[in-house]
Structure formats: structure tokens, C-alpha cells
Amino acid sequence: MNPESEDREFYTYDKRHRFAAMYPLLVRQMFEDYGAGRKNVLDVGTGNGALLIELSKITDMELTGLDLREQVLDRVRENMRSHGVEPQRISLIQGDVADMPLPDESFDLIISRGSIPFWDDMAAAFSEMYRVLAPGGCFFVGCGFSRYQPLEEVRGMRPKWAGKGSDDPRNNWKKGTRIPDALEKAGIGNYRLVRDDYGVWVEVFKNAA
């Protein structure tokens, strides 16, 4: 498979996608854990848009996706159409997580799954997410799967490059003290780092005004 066709396959969200069974369960988990009372959500590095598409099926929250590449956002629009999601239901913005074209304190909830290995500056990204997070809001970002999945299924879904012992550079973000160091550099002291068999996630709550 050439890189172009491989890229298109990954960004096409349908029942053949390798994570098709995971996305609805992860979204259910995120909504149950963090969605109560929230009015809007931002998906950073939205990729194929699966998180937002699944959220659109279970919540009335305002949904926004941000990605660096316009061609990726075009694929999200295609995926929305194939899932019967109206174009106005999800707002899509081209931008860099380290310099988001968004106003301060504008989102109650920020989520991201799978984009963090590709951030050039994790500290700058954390700082920007905290900037656009509303008082009392939360961000939950990282890489992993849903606790509602059997671990055997998770192990079968997990790419080889993300497995234990892999020296793939896409794993560098979670090694050693890189996450705490980036959070400290971003000026974020109140956080929870979740590391378990399902993945690695960063949870941050912003104090209410």
C-alpha cells in the first residue's frame, strides 16, 4: 500500500476502520466522565473526526474540530456526510495546536486522541489548550482506548509501533518525565496523568472563576 492510499484509509471513518469499534465506546466514556453540564467541546487534531461524529449522536453540545491540514478537514466533511451528520453540526477550523486561532476561555471541554505524538512542542500545546479552556473546564488528551473494551480487543487493535518495547519516535512524548516537564513549562500544576493498559492520558481541570 502506498503512503497516499494508506493515509486515505486511515482518515476514512467507516465500519472498516481499524478503530471503528473503539470510537463510540471512547466517546461514551469521555461524555460520562467529563460531559456533564458542558456546552461546547473542542477536538484538537481531530483527524478523521470520529470523536466529534460520535459525540454528535449522543449530545447537543456545540462541536468544533481543529486540525493542521485542510485536506484532513475535507476528509472529516466526507465522513460527516457518510454518517448523516449535517454540515452545520460540527465546526471545523484549520490551525496549529501550539497557536490556535481561538479566543481565550472559549471551550468547556477539550479532547484529543492520537494527535499528541505529532505535536512539535507539547508544552506550547498544553499552554494553548489551557488558554482556550473556560474556567471550570477540563481537557483530556492522549493516546489509548476505552475502558469499556475488553483488554484482549485493545491488544489486538494497538498498532505495533505503540506497543511496549517499541523504539518508534512516536512514543517519545510519553517517556520519562516528558509529560510532567511539558505541563510544568506550560505553567500547569494541577493535573492527573493516567497510565494503564488502555493508554496514556492527561487530565487537567481549570479552576472556576
N, C-alpha and C positions, 0 to 999 in steps of 0.2 A: 504494500500500500504506500503510495507516495504521500509526502507531507500535506499537500493540499487536500487530498481526499480524506486523510486521517483527521485533519483539522475540521473539515466539514462534518464528518461523522460524529466527532466529539461535541460539536456545537449544535447538532440537530437533536432536539429533545423529543423523542418518541419512545414507544414501548421497546424498541430495540436498543436503546441507550444502556450502557453497562450499569448505570446507577438508577435506572428507571424505577426500580422497586424501593430504592432508598429515599429519593427526594420527598415523596409525600409523608413518609414517616419522620424524617428530619424536620420538615416544616411543622408537622403536628407537635413534635417535641418543642421546637422553638416557640411556637404560639402558646403552648400550655405553660412554658416556663417564663416567658417574657412578654407575651402579647396582651395580658390583661390591662385594660384601660389605656392602651396606646392608640394614637390616632393616625400615625404615619410611620412608615418603615423605609429605610434605605438599604439596598443590597449593593455592597461595594465589590467591584469586579464581578458583575452579575453573570458573565459568561453566556451560557445558553438560556438564562432567565428562568431556569426551572424552579428556583425557590420562590420567585415572585408569581410565577404562573400557578404554583400550588397554593400559595397564600391567597391568591385571588378567588380560589374555590371555597375557602373556609372563613374569610374575614372581609369586612367592609373597610379596613384601614386603607389610607392612601398609600400607593405603592410606587416607589421610584428605584430605578436601577442605574448604576454608573459603571461604565467600562471605558478603557483607554482607546479601544479601536471602534470606529464607526461601523466597519464591516461585521463586527461581532454583534453590535446592536441591531443591524439589519437581520441577522440570524435570529435574534430574540423576537423581532417582529414576525418573522416567518413562523416561529414556534408558537407565538401567541395566536396567530391565525389558525394553526393546526389544532390548537386546544380550545378554540372557540372563545378566546379572550378578546373583548372589544379593545380597539387601539387606544382609546382614552383611559382604559382601566389602569394601565401601567405607564408612567412617565419614564423616558429613557434619556440619559444625559451622557455625552462624551466627556471624559475628564480623567485626570490622574488622581489616584487616592492620596498622593502626597501634596496635592494642590487642587482641591475640589472647588469647582465653580458654584459653590452653595453658600447661603448666608449662615451666620452664626446661629447656633441653638435652634436648628430648624427641624430636627427629627427626634422622635421619641425612642425609636429603636433602630439600631444599625446592625446588620448581619452580613456575614460573608463566609462562604465555604469554598475553599480550594484556591483562592487567589493569593493568599499570603506568601506562598513560596516564590511568587513572581514579583513581589514588591522590591523596588530598588533601595528604598530607605524605610525600614519598618518603623523607626522612631517618628519620622515625619508623617507616616500614615496614621499611626496611633494619635499623634498630636492633632491632625486634621479631623479625624473621627470624633475626638473629644470636643473640638471646636464646634462642629456642627450638631453635636448631641445636645438636646434640650435638657435643662435642669430636671432631675428626676428620671432621666432616660437611661438607657442601657445599650452597650454594644457587646455582641457575642460573635467572635470571629475565630477562624482556624481551619483545620482540616480534619475530616473524620466522617463518622456515620452515626446513625440513630441508635439510641439505647433500646428502641423497640424492635430492632433487628436481632435475630439470633447471631451469636458471635461466629458461628460456622459460616453463615452467609456473609458477614463482614469480611472474614478472612479470604473468602472466595472473590469478593469484589475489589479488595485492596490491590492497587497496582504494585507490581514487583518493586518499582523504584521507591515506593513508600514503605516497604517492609523493614523489619528490624534487621540491622546489619548492613543496610544499603548505604553506599557512599555517594549516592546521587546528590549533586549540589542542591536539588530542590528540597532536600531535607535539612539544609543548613540552618534555616530560620528557627528550628525548634531545638537545636543542640545547645548544651551547656546553659549558660546564663543569658543567651542572646535575647530571649523574650523579656525577662526582668530588666535587663540593661536598656532595651529599647523603650520600655514603659517608663523607666526612671528618667531617661533622656527627654522623654515627652512630657515629663512633669506629672505623671500619673502614679500615685502611690497606693490607691485603693483599688485592688483588682484581685481576681481569682484565676489561677492557672489550673486548668483541668487536663490531666494526662491519665488516660486509661486505655483499655483495649480497643475502645471505639475511636480514639483520636486525640488530638491536642487542640484545646480551645482556650481563648482568652475572654474572660467576662469582666466588664467594667460597668459600674453604676456611677452616674454623676449625681452629686448631692442636689437635692431640690433647693430652689432659690429661697 
